[in-house]
Amino acid sequence: MKTTVFAPISVGNVSVGFDSLGMALKPIQGEHLGDMVHIDTSNDQSDHFVLAGSHAHYLPAEKEQNIVWYVLQQFKQAVTERGIRVKPCHITLEKNIPVSSGLGSSACSVVAAFEALNIWYGQPFSVNDLLKMMGQAEAKISGGLHYDNVAPCYLGGLQLMLPTQDKVTQTLPALTEVYWIIAYPDVVVSTQAARDLLPQQYKRATAIQFAQHLAGFVDACHRQDIGMVFSLLKDVMAEPYRASTIPQFTESKKQLLTMGSLSVGISGSGPTLFSACDDLKTAEQQAAWLAANYLSTEQGFVRICQIDEAGARMLNDKKQN
């Protein structure tokens, strides 16, 4: 049986939660913004890999260099260790979002592949099992084990990462009435290079400020105190070091705040920025301004989104069309 899984984009850090917060997003127009993985039975006894989609040309053509092929090998090893017979398959990655975008591109591919394989094999692994496998695979590309993209991409919603083995993430109450404008300018910012910009040590005052902002943000989410949520949505850990490396970010942030944004920040390690609004008309005005002033090429894009509470999900043929 053919299985297709879609995995949505995500915003890591969400300003206030460096390596600790992430949220999945979906465009309000209803289109799928993320990656898809299709799995079908192989016609012979070999595995086959196909790379397709609007952004496939940015990835290496060799299957051995693709993260989805790596996921397939890891999954086969895991099922073998459980005494489950390996089935040869035909797996296709439909790559529909840009790499190094700050939108959880590698996480989308990893999550869609693991979820599709798990469904295709009859779901031998639990949610927590899969999360851990997803985190390890995504770390192969990002250079470190961070769940702030894979967790929201897989589970949906707004996720708080936890430093425990039994449970790696906790879902926070979603900010369902907020519009999130994302703008990808089509400039390259390597996740590892962006991480290398950060200091090895932080001052005590910065660490205290970070803890206060994050704790207050989590509390405000539970109380649905939107005013408090956005008064605390500040990045003291990464943005001060990364902002100058993203063309037009600082100027755009100033402009969006004058246009009524509740908060503006860098999505993940950039170069995508996000702006939060509680009014659709304001969001539309900001989207138009960003399309005219923030994008570097025609391959850049702007979308008005809301939180995607569904996360990764299987699609039937009707939805795929």
Backbone as CSV, one residue per row, in Angstrom:
resi,resn,N_x,N_y,N_z,CA_x,CA_y,CA_z,C_x,C_y,C_z
1,MET,0.848,-1.192,0.000,0.000,0.000,0.000,0.881,1.239,0.000
2,LYS,0.596,2.172,-0.898,1.373,3.407,-0.960,1.023,4.299,0.230
3,THR,2.055,4.887,0.810,1.876,5.772,1.959,2.513,7.118,1.657
4,THR,1.776,8.184,1.894,2.299,9.540,1.723,2.125,10.307,3.021
5,VAL,3.224,10.920,3.482,3.190,11.712,4.716,3.704,13.116,4.415
6,PHE,2.989,14.090,4.922,3.383,15.499,4.823,3.889,15.969,6.179
7,ALA,4.987,16.744,6.171,5.530,17.321,7.395,5.658,18.832,7.213
8,PRO,5.089,19.631,8.119,5.041,21.083,7.930,6.321,21.794,8.349
9,ILE,6.463,23.028,7.902,7.569,23.883,8.328,7.449,24.175,9.827
10,SER,8.556,24.612,10.385,8.551,24.974,11.799,9.493,26.142,12.043
11,VAL,9.220,26.872,13.114,10.068,27.977,13.562,10.762,27.526,14.832
12,GLY,12.083,27.419,14.780,12.850,27.063,15.961,13.201,28.292,16.784
13,ASN,13.404,28.100,18.065,13.755,29.147,19.030,12.572,30.028,19.405
14,VAL,11.795,30.490,18.393,10.699,31.440,18.612,11.198,32.602,19.483
15,SER,12.374,33.070,19.175,13.045,34.184,19.857,13.392,33.888,21.308
16,VAL,12.384,33.639,22.120,12.574,33.575,23.564,13.148,32.239,24.049
17,GLY,13.100,31.198,23.200,13.477,29.864,23.668,14.573,29.224,22.851
18,PHE,15.775,29.750,22.912,16.886,29.213,22.131,17.069,27.716,22.395
19,ASP,16.969,26.900,21.313,17.088,25.438,21.390,16.038,24.802,22.299
20,SER,15.049,25.574,22.734,14.079,25.069,23.705,12.626,25.199,23.264
21,LEU,12.355,26.017,22.267,10.990,26.216,21.775,10.935,26.009,20.265
22,GLY,9.808,25.515,19.813,9.573,25.405,18.386,8.088,25.350,18.122
23,MET,7.673,25.848,16.961,6.250,25.776,16.607,6.087,25.438,15.139
24,ALA,5.075,24.634,14.846,4.736,24.279,13.472,3.759,25.301,12.923
25,LEU,3.909,25.610,11.622,3.064,26.621,10.995,2.413,26.084,9.722
26,LYS,1.245,26.646,9.408,0.555,26.330,8.157,0.022,27.625,7.559
27,PRO,0.127,27.804,6.237,-0.421,29.004,5.592,-1.936,29.055,5.734
28,ILE,-2.466,30.250,5.906,-3.913,30.387,6.083,-4.673,30.102,4.792
29,GLN,-3.974,30.124,3.650,-4.632,29.817,2.384,-4.861,28.326,2.194
30,GLY,-4.256,27.506,3.051,-4.547,26.080,3.025,-3.575,25.218,2.259
31,GLU,-2.580,25.813,1.593,-1.646,24.984,0.842,-0.683,24.275,1.786
32,HIS,-0.090,23.206,1.306,0.890,22.468,2.100,2.252,23.118,1.928
33,LEU,2.821,23.618,3.021,4.154,24.211,3.001,5.050,23.336,3.863
34,GLY,5.810,22.481,3.194,6.648,21.504,3.879,7.057,20.428,2.896
35,ASP,7.565,19.322,3.403,8.004,18.215,2.551,7.017,17.064,2.614
36,MET,7.043,16.234,1.552,6.265,14.998,1.521,7.196,13.832,1.221
37,VAL,6.893,12.704,1.815,7.593,11.461,1.510,6.558,10.421,1.105
38,HIS,6.810,9.786,-0.046,5.936,8.743,-0.574,6.671,7.410,-0.508
39,ILE,6.010,6.378,-0.009,6.597,5.044,0.066,5.664,4.038,-0.590
40,ASP,6.246,3.189,-1.423,5.489,2.131,-2.080,6.353,0.881,-2.126
41,THR,5.730,-0.239,-2.406,6.454,-1.500,-2.496,7.369,-1.491,-3.714
42,SER,8.597,-1.958,-3.513,9.540,-2.057,-4.625,9.160,-3.227,-5.522
43,ASN,9.393,-3.079,-6.835,9.074,-4.137,-7.788,10.126,-5.234,-7.806
44,ASP,11.249,-5.011,-7.164,12.273,-6.042,-7.048,12.701,-6.125,-5.583
45,GLN,13.819,-6.713,-5.316,14.258,-6.895,-3.940,15.223,-5.802,-3.485
46,SER,15.221,-4.666,-4.174,16.116,-3.557,-3.846,15.323,-2.333,-3.432
47,ASP,15.945,-1.486,-2.614,15.365,-0.196,-2.267,15.680,0.814,-3.375
48,HIS,14.729,1.687,-3.640,14.915,2.717,-4.670,14.572,4.072,-4.079
49,PHE,15.334,5.084,-4.482,15.121,6.440,-3.972,14.964,7.406,-5.137
50,VAL,13.944,8.271,-5.030,13.700,9.299,-6.042,13.604,10.648,-5.345
51,LEU,14.234,11.640,-5.930,14.196,13.004,-5.403,13.369,13.859,-6.346
52,ALA,12.340,14.506,-5.804,11.450,15.331,-6.618,11.100,16.596,-5.832
53,GLY,10.225,17.432,-6.410,9.761,18.625,-5.718,10.407,19.901,-6.219
54,SER,9.841,21.025,-5.800,10.254,22.334,-6.301,11.660,22.733,-5.892
55,HIS,12.192,22.138,-4.815,13.530,22.498,-4.341,14.487,21.304,-4.356
56,ALA,14.155,20.306,-5.165,15.006,19.122,-5.259,16.385,19.450,-5.821
57,HIS,16.446,20.455,-6.699,17.720,20.777,-7.358,18.764,21.344,-6.399
58,TYR,18.371,21.696,-5.194,19.331,22.195,-4.209,20.041,21.068,-3.460
59,LEU,19.581,19.831,-3.629,20.123,18.699,-2.895,21.004,17.844,-3.791
60,PRO,21.964,17.113,-3.210,22.809,16.214,-4.007,21.973,15.151,-4.710
61,ALA,22.355,14.820,-5.923,21.608,13.814,-6.684,21.866,12.402,-6.166
62,GLU,23.036,12.181,-5.541,23.380,10.852,-5.056,22.539,10.496,-3.833
63,LYS,21.888,9.348,-3.888,20.988,8.966,-2.799,21.721,8.827,-1.464
64,GLU,22.994,8.380,-1.527,23.753,8.169,-0.295,24.016,9.465,0.451
65,GLN,23.876,10.601,-0.199,24.100,11.890,0.439,22.807,12.552,0.899
66,ASN,21.694,11.865,0.717,20.404,12.439,1.112,19.982,11.915,2.475
67,ILE,19.462,12.806,3.309,19.093,12.447,4.669,17.972,11.399,4.702
68,VAL,17.109,11.387,3.695,16.012,10.415,3.681,16.548,9.006,3.436
69,TRP,17.577,8.884,2.614,18.203,7.570,2.419,18.842,7.097,3.726
70,TYR,19.459,8.024,4.435,20.036,7.711,5.748,18.943,7.265,6.712
71,VAL,17.806,7.960,6.729,16.682,7.581,7.589,16.215,6.169,7.256
72,LEU,16.133,5.860,5.970,15.699,4.523,5.558,16.628,3.450,6.123
73,GLN,17.934,3.681,6.053,18.890,2.694,6.572,18.764,2.556,8.092
74,GLN,18.582,3.680,8.782,18.434,3.635,10.243,17.151,2.912,10.641
75,PHE,16.085,3.152,9.896,14.801,2.526,10.218,14.883,1.018,9.984
76,LYS,15.513,0.607,8.887,15.660,-0.824,8.606,16.473,-1.516,9.703
77,GLN,17.508,-0.859,10.185,18.301,-1.422,11.266,17.465,-1.561,12.539
78,ALA,16.644,-0.538,12.806,15.819,-0.553,14.020,14.766,-1.660,13.980
79,VAL,14.123,-1.862,12.831,13.105,-2.916,12.761,13.756,-4.294,12.798
80,THR,14.936,-4.412,12.212,15.659,-5.691,12.259,15.979,-6.071,13.691
81,GLU,16.398,-5.096,14.497,16.710,-5.352,15.904,15.482,-5.785,16.689
82,ARG,14.300,-5.468,16.174,13.053,-5.892,16.834,12.505,-7.187,16.242
83,GLY,13.263,-7.777,15.340,12.838,-9.051,14.766,11.793,-8.910,13.682
84,ILE,11.671,-7.723,13.098,10.695,-7.479,12.032,11.385,-7.626,10.680
85,ARG,10.746,-8.320,9.759,11.323,-8.542,8.446,11.366,-7.239,7.646
86,VAL,12.514,-6.953,7.055,12.684,-5.747,6.245,12.013,-5.938,4.893
87,LYS,11.310,-4.904,4.451,10.626,-4.959,3.160,11.279,-3.963,2.198
88,PRO,11.682,-4.395,1.007,12.242,-3.451,0.034,11.170,-2.445,-0.395
89,CYS,11.582,-1.198,-0.562,10.593,-0.159,-0.858,11.090,0.822,-1.911
90,HIS,10.155,1.557,-2.432,10.420,2.670,-3.350,10.048,3.935,-2.581
91,ILE,11.053,4.752,-2.253,10.809,5.925,-1.417,11.124,7.203,-2.197
92,THR,10.218,8.155,-2.142,10.376,9.427,-2.853,10.312,10.578,-1.875
93,LEU,11.314,11.446,-1.914,11.278,12.694,-1.159,10.825,13.803,-2.090
94,GLU,9.697,14.399,-1.769,9.210,15.566,-2.506,9.627,16.808,-1.717
95,LYS,10.733,17.403,-2.149,11.353,18.521,-1.423,10.732,19.830,-1.898
96,ASN,9.905,20.425,-1.038,9.150,21.607,-1.442,9.481,22.863,-0.655
97,ILE,10.489,22.794,0.212,10.932,24.002,0.907,12.452,24.106,0.776
98,PRO,12.979,25.328,0.805,14.424,25.516,0.592,15.257,25.018,1.764
99,VAL,16.468,24.580,1.445,17.404,24.175,2.489,18.018,25.422,3.116
100,SER,18.502,25.290,4.341,19.135,26.399,5.072,18.256,27.643,5.075
101,SER,16.975,27.444,5.307,16.007,28.543,5.258,15.635,29.062,6.637
102,GLY,15.930,28.281,7.691,15.459,28.639,9.019,14.029,28.187,9.270
103,LEU,13.529,27.294,8.392,12.155,26.803,8.521,12.111,25.300,8.817
104,GLY,13.214,24.768,9.316,13.235,23.351,9.659,13.228,22.451,8.451
105,SER,13.986,22.806,7.424,13.983,22.042,6.182,14.411,20.597,6.377
106,SER,15.549,20.382,7.031,16.013,19.009,7.232,15.073,18.241,8.144
107,ALA,14.500,18.932,9.136,13.544,18.271,10.030,12.315,17.799,9.264
108,CYS,11.856,18.601,8.307,10.701,18.205,7.490,10.967,16.876,6.789
109,SER,12.141,16.761,6.165,12.478,15.536,5.441,12.589,14.354,6.394
110,VAL,13.273,14.552,7.508,13.472,13.491,8.495,12.144,13.021,9.074
111,VAL,11.311,13.966,9.495,10.034,13.626,10.129,9.109,12.919,9.148
112,ALA,8.992,13.457,7.936,8.110,12.837,6.940,8.565,11.419,6.623
113,ALA,9.889,11.212,6.522,10.407,9.882,6.191,10.155,8.881,7.313
114,PHE,10.483,9.256,8.547,10.276,8.338,9.669,8.794,8.009,9.872
115,GLU,7.953,9.024,9.788,6.521,8.782,9.997,5.950,7.907,8.887
116,ALA,6.352,8.168,7.640,5.863,7.356,6.522,6.317,5.903,6.664
117,LEU,7.580,5.703,7.013,8.087,4.340,7.192,7.386,3.633,8.343
118,ASN,7.159,4.340,9.431,6.499,3.726,10.587,5.073,3.294,10.242
119,ILE,4.362,4.129,9.499,3.006,3.780,9.073,3.046,2.599,8.104
120,TRP,3.970,2.638,7.168,4.086,1.590,6.142,4.404,0.232,6.755
121,TYR,5.145,0.244,7.861,5.500,-0.994,8.556,4.473,-1.387,9.623
122,GLY,3.371,-0.663,9.728,2.355,-1.022,10.714,2.579,-0.440,12.084
123,GLN,3.325,0.662,12.164,3.577,1.435,13.377,4.222,0.611,14.503
124,PRO,5.411,0.084,14.258,6.100,-0.675,15.306,6.717,0.200,16.396
125,PHE,6.869,1.506,16.131,7.540,2.379,17.090,6.574,3.400,17.677
126,SER,6.775,3.717,18.944,5.944,4.699,19.645,6.345,6.115,19.247
127,VAL,5.534,7.080,19.671,5.832,8.483,19.405,7.190,8.867,19.974
128,ASN,7.456,8.460,21.207,8.721,8.826,21.844,9.902,8.133,21.169
129,ASP,9.701,6.870,20.744,10.750,6.160,19.999,11.108,6.941,18.739
130,LEU,10.081,7.326,18.002,10.308,8.034,16.744,10.957,9.387,16.974
131,LEU,10.516,10.101,17.988,11.103,11.404,18.278,12.607,11.296,18.495
132,LYS,13.017,10.301,19.248,14.445,10.137,19.518,15.213,9.794,18.247
133,MET,14.638,8.937,17.396,15.287,8.600,16.134,15.347,9.811,15.210
134,MET,14.275,10.591,15.210,14.243,11.803,14.389,15.311,12.796,14.831
135,GLY,15.424,12.980,16.146,16.410,13.915,16.671,17.823,13.517,16.293
136,GLN,18.136,12.214,16.407,19.470,11.733,16.064,19.763,11.923,14.587
137,ALA,18.788,11.674,13.738,18.996,11.822,12.294,19.159,13.289,11.911
138,GLU,18.328,14.161,12.480,18.423,15.590,12.149,19.747,16.171,12.625
139,ALA,20.271,15.627,13.725,21.559,16.093,14.249,22.697,15.814,13.283
140,LYS,22.521,14.824,12.430,23.548,14.498,11.439,23.783,15.674,10.504
141,ILE,22.730,16.476,10.252,22.860,17.637,9.376,23.151,18.904,10.166
142,SER,22.423,19.118,11.263,22.540,20.381,11.998,23.794,20.460,12.855
143,GLY,24.392,19.316,13.151,25.624,19.328,13.932,25.423,19.205,15.428
144,GLY,24.190,19.053,15.872,23.914,18.901,17.302,22.512,18.369,17.510
145,LEU,22.277,17.765,18.669,20.974,17.185,18.974,20.052,18.261,19.532
146,HIS,19.130,18.733,18.706,18.171,19.762,19.100,16.803,19.362,18.548
147,TYR,15.812,19.346,19.408,14.480,18.901,19.003,13.544,20.051,18.619
148,ASP,14.038,21.294,18.598,13.113,22.412,18.450,12.506,22.527,17.060
149,ASN,12.998,21.749,16.081,12.316,21.666,14.788,11.590,20.336,14.612
150,VAL,12.251,19.226,14.953,11.607,17.935,14.715,10.374,17.744,15.591
151,ALA,10.392,18.235,16.833,9.243,18.028,17.727,7.983,18.727,17.225
152,PRO,8.021,20.042,16.918,6.804,20.662,16.396,6.423,20.144,15.007
153,CYS,7.419,19.855,14.176,7.132,19.314,12.850,6.387,17.992,12.954
154,TYR,6.782,17.151,13.881,6.156,15.841,14.063,4.832,15.935,14.820
155,LEU,4.832,16.647,15.942,3.666,16.660,16.829,2.716,17.815,16.578
156,GLY,3.210,18.882,15.900,2.402,20.070,15.697,2.418,20.984,16.905
157,GLY,1.802,22.149,16.756,1.636,23.070,17.868,2.904,23.778,18.291
158,LEU,2.870,24.273,19.529,3.983,24.961,20.158,4.606,24.007,21.166
159,GLN,5.886,23.693,20.993,6.535,22.661,21.791,7.670,23.233,22.636
160,LEU,7.718,22.801,23.901,8.790,23.157,24.824,9.657,21.925,25.029
161,MET,10.972,22.031,24.729,11.866,20.895,24.862,12.212,20.639,26.331
162,LEU,12.316,19.365,26.676,12.606,18.958,28.051,13.917,18.173,28.098
163,PRO,14.723,18.368,29.157,16.014,17.679,29.253,15.901,16.327,29.941
164,THR,14.950,15.495,29.504,14.768,14.185,30.121,14.800,13.113,29.045
165,GLN,15.108,11.879,29.431,15.142,10.769,28.492,13.742,10.229,28.211
166,ASP,12.875,10.245,29.222,11.548,9.656,29.066,10.632,10.518,28.208
167,LYS,10.816,11.830,28.282,9.955,12.732,27.530,10.783,13.925,27.074
168,VAL,10.867,14.125,25.757,11.765,15.161,25.246,11.063,16.470,24.949
169,THR,9.727,16.473,24.981,9.013,17.707,24.662,7.649,17.751,25.339
170,GLN,7.160,18.970,25.561,5.846,19.196,26.172,5.083,20.204,25.321
171,THR,3.856,19.874,24.972,3.030,20.791,24.180,2.518,21.920,25.056
172,LEU,2.707,23.148,24.592,2.183,24.327,25.283,0.860,24.747,24.652
173,PRO,0.016,25.471,25.402,-1.229,25.979,24.811,-0.931,26.838,23.586
174,ALA,-1.592,26.537,22.498,-1.318,27.216,21.228,-1.874,28.642,21.230
175,LEU,-1.165,29.515,20.548,-1.617,30.894,20.367,-2.435,30.938,19.078
176,THR,-3.665,30.467,19.178,-4.460,30.201,17.974,-4.969,31.457,17.280
177,GLU,-5.028,32.578,17.968,-5.567,33.792,17.375,-4.487,34.674,16.755
178,VAL,-3.263,34.192,16.738,-2.138,34.990,16.241,-1.811,34.610,14.802
179,TYR,-1.520,35.622,13.985,-1.045,35.406,12.623,0.472,35.579,12.607
180,TRP,1.152,34.635,11.970,2.608,34.653,11.872,2.987,34.849,10.413
181,ILE,3.573,35.997,10.094,4.038,36.243,8.738,5.479,35.771,8.650
182,ILE,5.755,34.882,7.716,7.126,34.433,7.510,7.605,34.940,6.151
183,ALA,8.862,35.372,6.096,9.436,35.887,4.857,10.806,35.255,4.655
184,TYR,10.923,34.456,3.599,12.189,33.827,3.236,12.794,34.615,2.083
185,PRO,13.945,35.262,2.283,14.475,36.173,1.262,15.265,35.489,0.155
186,ASP,15.568,34.195,0.301,16.406,33.452,-0.642,17.851,33.923,-0.603
187,VAL,18.401,33.967,0.596,19.843,34.098,0.786,20.273,32.920,1.648
188,VAL,21.516,32.512,1.522,21.990,31.305,2.192,22.562,31.638,3.562
189,VAL,22.048,30.965,4.581,22.605,31.045,5.934,22.726,29.621,6.449
190,SER,23.942,29.126,6.558,24.176,27.780,7.060,23.839,27.714,8.546
191,THR,23.118,26.653,8.942,22.787,26.469,10.357,24.052,26.387,11.208
192,GLN,25.037,25.627,10.736,26.271,25.484,11.494,27.030,26.797,11.551
193,ALA,27.073,27.531,10.440,27.765,28.822,10.423,27.088,29.808,11.367
194,ALA,25.745,29.795,11.393,25.020,30.686,12.297,25.279,30.319,13.753
195,ARG,25.420,29.036,14.029,25.708,28.598,15.395,27.132,28.985,15.805
196,ASP,28.047,28.983,14.828,29.435,29.351,15.121,29.580,30.831,15.496
197,LEU,28.580,31.653,15.140,28.627,33.075,15.488,28.386,33.316,16.977
198,LEU,27.801,32.356,17.646,27.404,32.545,19.041,28.595,32.365,19.979
199,PRO,28.615,33.087,21.071,29.729,32.965,22.028,29.717,31.617,22.731
200,GLN,30.875,31.173,23.149,30.992,29.923,23.887,30.448,30.064,25.315
201,GLN,30.518,31.291,25.852,30.030,31.554,27.199,29.203,32.843,27.200
202,TYR,28.193,32.876,28.076,27.345,34.060,28.218,27.515,34.644,29.617
203,LYS,27.269,35.944,29.707,27.325,36.599,31.003,26.183,36.102,31.891
204,ARG,26.393,36.149,33.178,25.364,35.712,34.126,24.072,36.493,33.937
205,ALA,24.177,37.786,33.724,22.970,38.611,33.557,22.159,38.159,32.345
206,THR,22.848,37.773,31.253,22.150,37.295,30.061,21.441,35.975,30.335
207,ALA,22.108,35.081,31.061,21.503,33.787,31.400,20.258,33.975,32.266
208,ILE,20.326,34.896,33.217,19.171,35.165,34.078,18.020,35.753,33.260
209,GLN,18.349,36.691,32.390,17.324,37.311,31.555,16.658,36.283,30.658
210,PHE,17.459,35.404,30.069,16.913,34.344,29.219,15.933,33.463,30.002
211,ALA,16.334,33.045,31.208,15.482,32.184,32.031,14.184,32.884,32.425
212,GLN,14.274,34.159,32.778,13.079,34.902,33.167,12.113,35.051,31.995
213,HIS,12.652,35.387,30.816,11.805,35.551,29.634,11.099,34.241,29.275
214,LEU,11.858,33.135,29.258,11.273,31.860,28.867,10.243,31.379,29.892
215,ALA,10.562,31.476,31.170,9.615,31.050,32.206,8.345,31.884,32.168
216,GLY,8.498,33.198,32.016,7.331,34.073,31.941,6.499,33.804,30.704
217,PHE,7.166,33.510,29.587,6.460,33.196,28.340,5.610,31.940,28.494
218,VAL,6.179,30.883,29.085,5.443,29.635,29.280,4.233,29.874,30.179
219,ASP,4.424,30.619,31.251,3.317,30.937,32.150,2.224,31.725,31.425
220,ALA,2.632,32.715,30.626,1.655,33.543,29.907,0.885,32.723,28.871
221,CYS,1.547,31.748,28.244,0.854,30.872,27.293,-0.245,30.088,27.994
222,HIS,0.043,29.573,29.176,-0.956,28.799,29.914,-2.126,29.680,30.339
223,ARG,-1.854,30.936,30.625,-2.931,31.854,31.008,-3.549,32.559,29.805
224,GLN,-2.997,32.294,28.603,-3.437,32.942,27.365,-3.440,34.466,27.502
225,ASP,-2.400,34.966,28.168,-2.199,36.403,28.335,-1.337,36.886,27.161
226,ILE,-1.996,37.255,26.065,-1.288,37.576,24.831,-0.367,38.785,25.005
227,GLY,-0.826,39.764,25.769,0.010,40.934,26.004,1.318,40.561,26.681
228,MET,1.245,39.719,27.702,2.448,39.284,28.399,3.307,38.385,27.518
229,VAL,2.655,37.509,26.738,3.396,36.634,25.830,4.353,37.437,24.960
230,PHE,3.836,38.483,24.336,4.652,39.202,23.369,5.551,40.263,24.006
231,SER,5.254,40.653,25.218,6.191,41.542,25.906,7.460,40.792,26.301
232,LEU,7.359,39.458,26.405,8.495,38.633,26.794,9.185,37.961,25.616
233,LEU,8.613,38.081,24.427,9.151,37.389,23.254,10.371,38.138,22.715
234,LYS,11.468,38.003,23.431,12.708,38.693,23.079,13.857,37.679,23.040
235,ASP,14.760,37.870,22.097,15.893,36.968,21.921,17.171,37.637,22.424
236,VAL,17.665,37.179,23.561,18.911,37.733,24.111,20.091,36.795,23.872
237,MET,19.818,35.621,23.276,20.861,34.615,23.107,21.479,34.603,21.707
238,ALA,20.660,34.693,20.668,21.163,34.495,19.305,21.039,35.725,18.414
239,GLU,19.891,36.398,18.461,19.664,37.512,17.538,20.724,38.610,17.624
240,PRO,21.212,38.977,18.808,22.235,40.026,18.853,23.491,39.700,18.038
241,TYR,23.769,38.409,17.835,24.971,37.999,17.114,24.684,37.662,15.648
242,ARG,23.429,37.362,15.327,23.087,36.920,13.974,22.433,37.993,13.118
243,ALA,21.834,38.986,13.731,21.026,39.957,12.989,21.808,40.640,11.865
244,SER,23.040,41.019,12.147,23.817,41.769,11.152,24.232,40.922,9.959
245,THR,24.145,39.597,10.066,24.546,38.720,8.959,23.410,38.467,7.977
246,ILE,22.188,38.888,8.325,21.029,38.680,7.459,20.679,40.006,6.794
247,PRO,20.829,40.118,5.485,20.572,41.385,4.803,19.164,41.919,5.071
248,GLN,19.083,43.168,5.427,17.822,43.899,5.626,17.015,43.459,6.851
249,PHE,17.568,42.587,7.687,16.766,42.132,8.828,16.505,43.263,9.818
250,THR,17.543,43.947,10.240,17.389,44.985,11.264,16.455,46.083,10.800
251,GLU,16.631,46.524,9.552,15.770,47.580,9.005,14.327,47.100,8.884
252,SER,14.162,45.852,8.464,12.804,45.299,8.302,12.113,45.146,9.649
253,LYS,12.861,44.739,10.659,12.269,44.592,11.989,11.740,45.935,12.485
254,LYS,12.517,46.979,12.325,12.075,48.309,12.749,10.793,48.716,12.024
255,GLN,10.758,48.463,10.721,9.580,48.840,9.932,8.344,48.059,10.361
256,LEU,8.482,46.757,10.552,7.338,45.924,10.926,6.786,46.306,12.295
257,LEU,7.659,46.670,13.210,7.196,47.102,14.526,6.396,48.397,14.434
258,THR,6.803,49.287,13.541,6.032,50.520,13.346,4.691,50.234,12.676
259,MET,4.593,49.100,11.983,3.356,48.724,11.294,2.419,47.916,12.185
260,GLY,2.780,47.754,13.457,1.872,47.099,14.386,2.212,45.671,14.737
261,SER,3.417,45.230,14.406,3.809,43.874,14.779,3.912,43.748,16.297
262,LEU,3.471,42.589,16.806,3.609,42.298,18.232,5.034,41.881,18.561
263,SER,5.692,41.250,17.596,7.065,40.811,17.779,7.646,40.430,16.426
264,VAL,8.935,40.663,16.261,9.647,40.278,15.045,10.905,39.540,15.462
265,GLY,11.190,38.427,14.799,12.375,37.664,15.163,12.915,36.862,13.998
266,ILE,14.039,36.210,14.247,14.668,35.333,13.265,14.120,33.929,13.442
267,SER,13.662,33.333,12.370,13.164,31.963,12.420,14.344,31.002,12.413
268,GLY,14.520,30.267,13.496,15.661,29.377,13.602,16.960,30.160,13.526
269,SER,17.835,29.735,12.620,19.099,30.439,12.420,19.029,31.405,11.249
270,GLY,17.831,31.605,10.674,17.653,32.521,9.572,17.925,31.833,8.238
271,PRO,17.745,32.577,7.129,17.490,34.017,7.028,16.014,34.408,7.088
272,THR,15.112,33.417,7.210,13.689,33.740,7.313,13.429,34.535,8.586
273,LEU,12.592,35.560,8.464,12.134,36.276,9.650,10.660,35.986,9.861
274,PHE,10.203,36.188,11.083,8.775,36.078,11.366,8.298,37.348,12.050
275,SER,7.029,37.661,11.812,6.372,38.779,12.478,5.030,38.284,12.979
276,ALA,4.688,38.614,14.206,3.438,38.163,14.820,2.434,39.312,14.875
277,CYS,1.191,39.022,14.479,0.116,40.027,14.499,-1.152,39.390,15.048
278,ASP,-1.992,40.202,15.653,-3.280,39.696,16.131,-4.432,40.177,15.277
279,ASP,-4.099,40.711,14.085,-5.119,41.253,13.194,-4.750,40.874,11.759
280,LEU,-5.693,40.294,11.015,-5.404,39.814,9.674,-5.078,40.952,8.716
281,LYS,-5.751,42.058,8.826,-5.476,43.182,7.930,-4.043,43.686,8.113
282,THR,-3.613,43.780,9.370,-2.229,44.185,9.641,-1.256,43.167,9.076
283,ALA,-1.575,41.897,9.227,-0.720,40.836,8.690,-0.605,40.944,7.172
284,GLU,-1.699,41.230,6.505,-1.685,41.360,5.046,-0.853,42.563,4.606
285,GLN,-0.942,43.649,5.332,-0.141,44.829,5.012,1.345,44.535,5.189
286,GLN,1.687,43.831,6.252,3.083,43.487,6.488,3.599,42.503,5.439
287,ALA,2.764,41.555,5.057,3.167,40.589,4.031,3.474,41.296,2.717
288,ALA,2.647,42.259,2.366,2.873,43.015,1.126,4.169,43.809,1.209
289,TRP,4.439,44.409,2.367,5.669,45.194,2.522,6.894,44.290,2.438
290,LEU,6.828,43.140,3.077,7.951,42.213,3.042,8.206,41.694,1.633
291,ALA,7.140,41.397,0.908,7.307,40.914,-0.463,8.011,41.944,-1.336
292,ALA,7.764,43.224,-1.058,8.355,44.286,-1.861,9.745,44.693,-1.390
293,ASN,10.074,44.433,-0.119,11.300,45.014,0.450,12.289,44.028,1.065
294,TYR,11.858,42.807,1.396,12.758,41.890,2.104,13.316,40.787,1.211
295,LEU,12.597,40.428,0.169,13.014,39.317,-0.675,14.157,39.727,-1.589
296,SER,15.125,38.836,-1.736,16.296,39.116,-2.566,16.123,38.632,-3.997
297,THR,15.346,37.558,-4.202,15.138,37.008,-5.546,13.673,36.592,-5.691
298,GLU,13.328,36.157,-6.895,11.974,35.687,-7.159,11.699,34.351,-6.478
299,GLN,12.758,33.667,-6.030,12.574,32.397,-5.325,12.238,32.595,-3.846
300,GLY,12.360,33.825,-3.357,11.927,34.118,-2.003,10.411,34.090,-1.914
301,PHE,9.874,34.014,-0.711,8.416,33.985,-0.570,7.993,34.523,0.784
302,VAL,6.733,34.947,0.831,6.106,35.431,2.060,4.797,34.672,2.237
303,ARG,4.513,34.236,3.461,3.256,33.564,3.747,2.694,34.065,5.079
304,ILE,1.390,34.188,5.131,0.699,34.445,6.400,0.258,33.090,6.941
305,CYS,0.677,32.785,8.154,0.436,31.460,8.718,-0.247,31.551,10.080
306,GLN,-0.723,30.414,10.524,-1.128,30.216,11.911,-0.520,28.909,12.397
307,ILE,-0.592,28.669,13.677,0.011,27.456,14.223,-0.669,26.213,13.651
308,ASP,0.137,25.275,13.218,-0.339,23.994,12.708,-0.354,23.008,13.871
309,GLU,-1.533,22.712,14.367,-1.643,21.834,15.526,-1.627,20.357,15.163
310,ALA,-1.688,20.038,13.861,-1.739,18.638,13.440,-0.357,18.012,13.324
311,GLY,0.647,18.778,12.901,1.970,18.217,12.697,2.016,17.302,11.489
312,ALA,2.919,16.338,11.508,3.058,15.407,10.384,1.803,14.545,10.280
313,ARG,1.355,14.318,9.043,0.161,13.500,8.870,0.164,12.811,7.508
314,MET,-0.528,11.678,7.485,-0.673,10.924,6.250,-1.725,11.601,5.381
315,LEU,-1.459,11.663,4.080,-2.380,12.264,3.141,-2.970,11.176,2.252
316,ASN,-4.256,11.308,1.954,-4.850,10.378,0.995,-4.740,10.991,-0.400
317,ASP,-5.136,10.219,-1.398,-4.951,10.670,-2.790,-5.689,11.955,-3.083
318,LYS,-6.872,12.128,-2.499,-7.669,13.325,-2.753,-6.956,14.558,-2.248
319,LYS,-6.392,14.500,-1.031,-5.685,15.649,-0.473,-4.415,15.949,-1.259
320,GLN,-3.741,14.888,-1.763,-2.517,15.115,-2.519,-2.804,15.905,-3.779
321,ASN,-3.943,15.710,-4.349,-4.287,16.426,-5.568,-4.789,17.830,-5.262
